[in-house]
Amino acid sequence: MENEVRHFEAQMLDRSSVDEEQRTIELAFSSETPVERHFGNEVLDHSPESVDLIRLNDGAPLLLEHDRTQQIGVIESARVDDDKVGRAIVRFSQSTLGQEIFQDVKDGIRRLVSVGYTVGEFTKEKAEAGLETLRAINWEPLEISVVAIPADNSVGVGRSETKPTDNNSEQPKIMEEKIEKREEQTDQPKVEVAPEVRIEVRPDKRANEIAELGRKFDASERAIEFISEGKSADDFKTHLMERAEKAQPIEAAQGDDEIGMSNRERKQYSLTNAIMSSANGGLTGIELEASRELEKRYGKPAQGFYVPNDVFTRDLTATGGDTGDALVATDKPSIIEALKAQPVVQQLGARMLSGLTSNVTIPKSGTGTAYWTAENAAATESTQTVGSVALSPKRVAAYSELSKQLLAQSNFDVESMVRDDLIYQLNLAFDKVAIDGGGTDEPSGVLDASGLHGQTGGQTWQNMVDAEGDVLSTNALAGSLAYVSTPANMAAMKATDKGTDTGQFIWANNEINGYPAVATNQMTAATTVFGDWSQVILAEFGAGVDLVVDPYSLALTGLLRVHVARLVDVGVRHGAAFCKITA
């Protein structure tokens, strides 16, 4: 899922070729200048038999930054000249965006272009500076874009690895470049590429062995780097062993449900577009590629489509509003956020396990006992108790209803609002059961843990001190120690003297007896819990959020129903690390 943008300076549009009346301009979009890729140097062959211009000459789109949602014109005609340069005449749209970009072109502000294309066949040419040169002898340009940064320095022309705007599923994918294993050949320099643009970087035994190891150990990208750098198969095996030695244990592993999207891909990904596309028949573009990648990792298809957690790592703004029409106007400066409870358990130090694919059993041990014996007497047996914490997936789900008109019209960042609210609802439910889960269809939390200490008689100073003593008595007064209570209990303890007229109150400066204190509506009424919150394990199964769009149930009202679900569980390693104080 990694797209690379290569930064070069380039000249482009000759403003003398602008026809203002027809709103057209002639531009150069490709050449045979080598461009360095991660598998080596790439050259687009400009012989007439190598370039398929049918798509461009059939009214292909002129886009802005390869964004299929921002078409600013159409390609009138395309050709390859004798100087091995691809040129086209493009006509700009009279839409607001098209007019803006056309004016920028006329003013010399927008000067750079890029081409999106697919490759059907490569042939190997030569090696320069340790990099193989692959010449594309069967390639097809699909669209031309006005861009800020191109890749080809010779004619001001860029090449993009962005997925083309065409939604034909039979076209090659250009976001995945994988090595195809084949037998060693000495008399055929040509490398055949499958319809999914699976390219072989070097047709030799060394490359095939490295590629096979890369596929087997989920390191295809690094395999391509080792091949292009001329390193041996033994070098790659050493790299894999070193990587394995550095791998984190299960309790530290996080982010397995992220797919490594770059910042540019996160910005390209649109949850709003995904919802609308799903409602209209199916995903396209980067949203489809992300869901497919997660399906491969998880080993099962989504009920709707998977949303990678990479998307939810973006800064989130505009997280709520009172009604949908508040988002459609053009003169409102911001969205009024809803008042929401906040998850607390993970912030207090709970351990997060992500990307789990099967049930997990984490062993935990007790302690043995040593005995004093007389001289020459037999030692007394001490049996150490061994237990375990079992984690299995439990489904947490929610749904909301969105107006199609809102998604189409809003000037505000509805994308951020939808994304933030969906993930917030699931996180809030997850956090609540981590404190007090029912244990039937949902996980059991801290208040249901075996071995939990208890104090009764209300939120008194003595009960707080005794709770700390209970936790210490089981050797658990360490780690991420904190009090968690309700807003009502907090208010009462802020006004409750520790003794009689001491002027010192139980809850002061968000602390109780020197330990952090947090108030939340997630806590069960009239209850306070003290303990080591790092003993809580938050487990997430699968490949991220599974999102299903239902465009049918509310079709007559113009609404979409969006269902979201995650598979999670909660485990408490030692219940004796906590004490609850109740009335």
Steps between C-alpha positions, in 0.01 A plus 500: 500500500799737483498763225822692444510861383836583342600863525656662191495852358357525151367741241167442338232690325582739219246775554525597134306182419199610706181552301283707732192483281504120478648465851769262368875466539764267357731332752768232519411216735774233462848428370767228504690658788588223754321530834639318803254262664555278803564203266745690274484753216182510293480625141175543310567399140351750252504288188156507333447129566583537871250770601127435499328840463148367450388601850640853473349553155160383624433798725715404800478740796724792588528488880641706783769314698378159371183541707216328314249721686658816355466484123595838353479418131529245224775380265410595143786312328834335577801399291866397520731715286827412327698652791366219726276733697132439574286808441131574541246776445278538804184706547414647840155479654281804560433383854619723782802280566580465129487877453727556800767256376477631142557853627800380703640337184458820301666698781796262510422381853413144406778368273543131579328184384505128583367188329329196655572179312515121511771267366427173323856388416858586594832404347834520678756736346806573709630573847621840613646571844381159622141554379335302222325696223160367398347636178121497478433375147124467552344779704182703496448854631162530674472862608697824518509720808605852584726452804727684738788247481576279196767234447646540149755782478545520124169641381327605819304180503425285804405141541269391777457163665155612611225260403334613173157655496358222286301257709535203264609218729673324211761774466840438661553633850791736531508534877650153553830397345592142587769265373372205298713186539619334177765257382852628427542598137816596317379567148182700557550847645129581493303489827132420460266681739166360608180709462538621861837658419703240683850577379822308527790725582782265396459160331773320690516238771610746768201728435255210496629366833482842668152562358374164627636572848338843491159352419534229762599735783285802404797711394446547126592870503831434672562212261472737204749734665752218554457384140546848353807564720667182374512335841510123539235261627716439810494874572120493489482195727721684752262799482197277567670340804594841642144620447364196684733565795364856530135394482292607800331245730126471482426740785695778330375440147280781381377641173472171309167624370676793335621446146779756489325773302712805428383849596405559137286186491328594828405832344376328184287251697145628548256321726220710354590387147519140623151520651353658186679252269386204709142627487522536122628153425855456624825658612756641261847649520714504810203414725455171311872421507516561877203273570647222282836525676330457838295207369825328400653563841195389696423205273127569464284746307323789672122513522529842339856633476795536735627841606871496604598658828752710305205721406408564862850620588442823311427815700125513552298821498134598473384203702133575547204719424141553602327437165615415150390832350752678723774362279368609159517879529799694371526766769538298821858502636501168683299204625373498858630182657276275705572446870637147529643269761864408442661154515741474794627142541764506227615846611557360848747241370299200376690283252369488142535191280401572138464296184430165672372230263414216739412434862785586737590341834754690706648290784544652844687351792452509872778482758662217691593497870835431663516307834761477773605145582712326761843371409478202266117527492311473173379824345128568495347498154380837369265484202484808280155579366484561125195657338416683182303788352291394199404754233248434223323739259175666606315732264429862584288682243313823439317669218403851401300660221643754257330716241619452142442869447718586799789294362462659158454863609693559818772765493633383835721201563220245526767237430668576835171521686376163372835330555546640849149423620500141374830409662404693814182299554687169475785616723258627763317166513834316519616723786182451700514120498868516599379654826177308550400252228202269518686187388216352289525645151760750614837464675537498880686797646689598814193496727435136402860382539583202719685596820377861502525663846207695645423770757147602600359794688530777242765733365680570829864583559548181702357287219742657252799425726374149568461439123867587451585261780299221338687541171834509682412184693502309169828657387326705231570857614705580190451585135240750374321563829196730495151557639201501263162622627178670390441877466259485795755325720766748394280795598424343837864417579615849405276624781576221750761570767753225561432527872333771706565861401844422361445711189630211292259328264498145363511611134738789434690607186365194317674272748402279792779441750762584236363269228332631179121517519268501196124554490296354215143402420644168383532391867213318672292726726609547864826312434869588509776265384867521600769287341765436238338564162790349308356163609214555251543354149298652215500256208386582147445223246500531126596765251339815637148636479252303289262753344176411318294758309127430466350721227166315489327506841456878498510560125165683493631760744833556323703361788783250523530268798864436591587201719842471666642207696822389671599170662654556843550348845622605844723305736611578856829332582468529880170602657680538834671808357169690546267594783147640461345735755119497515223630725 
